[in-house]
Amino acid sequence: MAALDRDALLAQIRLVTLLETTNVSDAEIVVLINMAVDEISIADYWPFLEASATMSAVDSTRTIALPSNFEFAMALVDDDNDETIPYISPAQLWHEVGNDTGNESTSFRYWTIWENLLYLTPIPQANDTNRFTFYYYKSGTQLSAGSTDLDFHEGFHMMVVEYVKWKLWDREEYFDQSERAFITYSRYLDAMSNWYARRAKRSPWIGGDGRRRPFRDYNIPLLNN
């Protein structure tokens, strides 16, 4: 299947719904397309949204701004020491160190996220450019231009069409059509989740993949010993 950019998605949606611009404008449909992008992006830990960013320690500054496209945190690596700094919850951090007043160092025990900022403890004692690598999941690409493509595999692009059909039919109170579109959208989402979960193809079981199949056949007793 060919990839569907924003204009192609609009064309497909109008083709399958037969809605004219006098009923629903292109701008209204684009809003629904981008709603689909947002909802799909947080439905799973998608490999196509994996990202990383370098971060710097700033003298006497406890917090670091998160990337503008941040959605979920994965890990914070101290590149000076080649080790992962443990994450703890904000409540645990406040319980452990409070506001960290006067506690400064060039090595770090924990980090957390609060008010869309990354908090370090102890507080950095010196400037250190690109001290950390932050691994995270980013938000999906908004389809702001006609030629903008979706982030995920083209085999699942029709999922967005089904999402928009679901929302449009629900708005018009065509509940049977809305339910069918929702079911189809959900099936696409499940199928994509399963497909991306199998990115690395396992070797045949006889080659050894950590899950060797037992030689058992209840009709052949010799294989059951």
C-alpha positions as CSV (number, residue, x, y, z in Angstrom):
1,M,0.0,0.0,0.0
2,A,1.2,3.5,-0.8
3,A,2.0,5.8,2.0
4,L,-0.8,8.3,2.8
5,D,0.3,11.9,3.5
6,R,-2.2,14.5,4.9
7,D,-3.7,15.3,1.5
8,A,-4.1,11.6,0.6
9,L,-5.8,10.9,4.0
10,L,-8.2,13.8,3.3
11,A,-9.0,12.3,-0.1
12,Q,-9.6,8.8,1.4
13,I,-11.8,10.1,4.1
14,R,-14.0,12.0,1.6
15,L,-14.1,8.9,-0.6
16,V,-15.3,6.6,2.0
17,T,-17.7,9.0,3.8
18,L,-19.0,10.9,0.8
19,L,-19.0,14.0,2.9
20,E,-18.7,17.3,1.0
21,T,-16.8,20.4,2.2
22,T,-20.2,22.1,2.8
23,N,-20.8,19.5,5.6
24,V,-17.3,19.2,7.0
25,S,-14.4,21.4,6.1
26,D,-10.9,20.2,5.4
27,A,-9.7,22.0,8.5
28,E,-12.2,20.1,10.7
29,I,-11.0,16.8,9.2
30,V,-7.3,17.7,9.7
31,V,-8.1,18.4,13.4
32,L,-9.4,14.8,13.7
33,I,-6.4,13.4,11.8
34,N,-4.1,15.0,14.3
35,M,-6.2,13.8,17.1
36,A,-5.7,10.3,15.8
37,V,-1.9,10.9,15.6
38,D,-1.9,12.0,19.3
39,E,-4.0,9.1,20.5
40,I,-2.0,6.5,18.5
41,S,1.3,7.9,19.8
42,I,0.4,7.2,23.4
43,A,-1.2,3.9,22.8
44,D,2.0,1.9,23.1
45,Y,5.8,2.3,23.3
46,W,6.3,2.6,19.6
47,P,9.8,2.1,18.1
48,F,9.1,4.8,15.5
49,L,8.8,7.3,18.3
50,E,12.0,6.4,20.1
51,A,14.3,9.4,20.5
52,S,17.3,10.7,22.5
53,A,18.8,14.1,23.4
54,T,21.9,15.3,25.0
55,M,21.6,17.4,28.2
56,S,24.0,19.6,30.0
57,A,24.6,20.0,33.7
58,V,24.4,23.7,34.8
59,D,26.2,24.9,37.9
60,S,23.9,25.3,40.9
61,T,20.8,24.5,38.7
62,R,18.7,21.5,39.8
63,T,16.4,21.3,36.8
64,I,16.9,20.6,33.0
65,A,14.2,21.4,30.4
66,L,12.7,18.4,28.7
67,P,12.7,18.1,24.9
68,S,9.7,19.9,23.4
69,N,8.4,16.7,21.8
70,F,8.7,14.7,25.0
71,E,6.0,12.1,25.9
72,F,7.5,9.3,28.0
73,A,10.9,8.9,29.7
74,M,13.0,5.8,29.2
75,A,16.4,6.4,30.8
76,L,19.0,9.1,31.8
77,V,22.6,8.1,31.1
78,D,25.6,9.8,32.7
79,D,28.0,9.9,29.7
80,D,31.0,10.8,31.9
81,N,30.6,7.5,33.8
82,D,28.8,5.4,31.2
83,E,26.1,4.4,33.6
84,T,22.3,4.9,34.0
85,I,21.2,7.2,36.8
86,P,18.3,5.6,38.7
87,Y,14.8,7.2,38.3
88,I,12.7,7.6,41.4
89,S,9.2,9.1,41.8
90,P,8.8,12.8,42.7
91,A,7.3,11.9,46.0
92,Q,10.2,9.7,46.9
93,L,12.7,12.3,45.8
94,W,11.1,15.0,48.0
95,H,11.1,12.5,50.9
96,E,14.8,11.6,50.4
97,V,16.3,15.1,49.9
98,G,13.6,17.8,50.1
99,N,14.8,20.8,48.1
100,D,18.5,19.6,48.2
101,T,19.5,22.9,49.7
102,G,23.3,23.2,49.8
103,N,23.7,19.7,48.4
104,E,25.9,20.0,45.3
105,S,28.1,17.5,43.5
106,T,29.6,16.4,40.2
107,S,28.0,12.9,40.5
108,F,24.3,12.2,40.6
109,R,22.2,9.7,42.6
110,Y,18.7,10.1,41.2
111,W,16.5,12.0,38.8
112,T,12.7,12.5,38.4
113,I,10.3,14.6,36.4
114,W,8.0,17.3,37.8
115,E,6.2,20.1,36.1
116,N,7.7,19.1,32.7
117,L,11.3,19.5,34.1
118,L,13.9,16.9,34.8
119,Y,15.1,17.2,38.5
120,L,18.6,16.0,39.5
121,T,20.0,15.1,42.9
122,P,22.5,16.3,44.0
123,I,22.4,19.7,42.4
124,P,25.2,20.1,39.7
125,Q,28.3,21.7,41.2
126,A,29.7,22.8,37.8
127,N,28.8,23.4,34.2
128,D,29.3,20.2,32.2
129,T,28.2,20.4,28.5
130,N,26.5,17.3,27.1
131,R,27.0,15.4,30.4
132,F,23.8,13.3,29.9
133,T,22.0,11.4,27.2
134,F,18.2,11.3,27.8
135,Y,16.3,8.5,26.1
136,Y,12.6,9.0,25.6
137,Y,9.5,8.5,23.5
138,K,8.5,11.6,21.5
139,S,5.1,12.8,20.4
140,G,3.8,11.9,16.9
141,T,4.4,14.2,14.0
142,Q,1.4,16.5,13.5
143,L,0.3,16.6,9.9
144,S,0.5,20.4,9.4
145,A,1.2,20.4,5.7
146,G,-0.3,18.5,2.8
147,S,2.8,16.4,2.1
148,T,3.5,15.5,5.7
149,D,3.7,11.7,6.2
150,L,2.6,9.6,9.2
151,D,5.4,8.3,11.4
152,F,4.4,4.6,11.3
153,H,4.4,1.9,8.6
154,E,2.3,2.6,5.6
155,G,0.5,-0.7,6.0
156,F,-1.4,0.8,8.9
157,H,-2.1,4.3,7.5
158,M,-5.8,3.4,6.9
159,M,-6.2,3.3,10.7
160,V,-6.3,7.1,10.7
161,V,-9.1,7.0,8.2
162,E,-11.1,4.6,10.4
163,Y,-10.5,6.8,13.4
164,V,-11.8,9.9,11.6
165,K,-14.9,7.9,10.3
166,W,-15.6,6.8,13.9
167,K,-15.5,10.4,15.1
168,L,-17.5,11.8,12.2
169,W,-20.2,9.2,12.3
170,D,-20.5,9.5,16.1
171,R,-21.0,13.3,15.7
172,E,-23.7,12.7,13.1
173,E,-25.3,10.1,15.5
174,Y,-24.9,7.3,12.9
175,F,-24.0,4.9,15.8
176,D,-23.9,1.6,13.8
177,Q,-21.4,3.1,11.3
178,S,-19.5,4.7,14.2
179,E,-19.2,1.4,16.1
180,R,-18.0,-0.4,13.0
181,A,-15.3,2.2,12.3
182,F,-14.2,2.1,16.0
183,I,-13.9,-1.7,15.9
184,T,-11.8,-1.5,12.6
185,Y,-9.6,1.2,14.1
186,S,-9.0,-0.8,17.2
187,R,-8.1,-3.9,15.2
188,Y,-5.6,-1.8,13.2
189,L,-4.1,-0.6,16.4
190,D,-3.8,-4.1,17.9
191,A,-2.3,-5.4,14.6
192,M,0.3,-2.6,14.5
193,S,1.2,-3.2,18.2
194,N,1.8,-6.9,17.4
195,W,3.7,-6.2,14.3
196,Y,6.1,-3.7,15.9
197,A,6.6,-6.1,18.8
198,R,8.0,-8.6,16.4
199,R,10.6,-6.3,14.8
200,A,13.5,-8.8,15.5
201,K,12.7,-12.1,13.9
202,R,13.6,-15.1,16.1
203,S,15.9,-17.8,14.7
204,P,14.3,-21.2,14.2
205,W,13.8,-23.1,17.4
206,I,16.3,-25.8,16.5
207,G,19.0,-23.2,16.2
208,G,18.4,-22.1,19.7
209,D,16.6,-18.9,20.6
210,G,16.3,-19.3,24.4
211,R,12.9,-21.0,24.0
212,R,13.8,-24.5,22.7
213,R,10.8,-26.6,21.9
214,P,10.6,-29.8,24.0
215,F,10.8,-33.0,22.1
216,R,7.5,-34.4,23.3
217,D,4.9,-36.4,21.5
218,Y,2.3,-38.1,23.7
219,N,1.8,-40.7,20.9
220,I,5.5,-41.6,20.9
221,P,6.7,-42.5,24.4
222,L,10.4,-42.4,23.5
223,L,10.2,-38.7,23.0
224,N,8.8,-38.1,26.4
225,N,11.8,-39.3,28.5
